[in-house]
Amino acid sequence: MAGCGTRRAAGTALVVALGIAVTGCSDGTGPSDQASKAASAASSLASRASGTVASATAEAKRKLDQVKGGVNAKKDVSVGKVTTGQDKVPATEVSAKNTTGERKSFTVQVNFRDSKGDLQDTVVVNVDDVAAGATGRATARSHRELTGDIRADVGTALRH
């Protein structure tokens, strides 16, 4: 075990040196100050994102509440794979099948979720004037850039 004491001494010296660096004088540029600033920025970003989702959810509810005489048509509506263009804003195609005997329109809430299933954004799109027995299409685009593995699902779908 020759050299074991030397490694311990070197490790102890490193820990002491790091401790001095971290607890030394604070001019706002030390590691702990930088970590604090990064944590604050992350918290601020998370708060803004949460506020954005809450705002989008409230707007979606407002738009859905404006639909008069709407019937639940979630089973007749689907979304495709989410794609992201150069603008980094996710989008997906919405398909609405009109199973009635007359021309109808659809108002659809599309939720964008991360890989954990957490809501990242929600939008409402209209699929207008779909002929009887036909399928209409529209594109749902997020309000903002989203990163990571984003998926879409149908929140609410109203046929009217």
Disulfide bonds with the S-S distance in Angstrom:
none
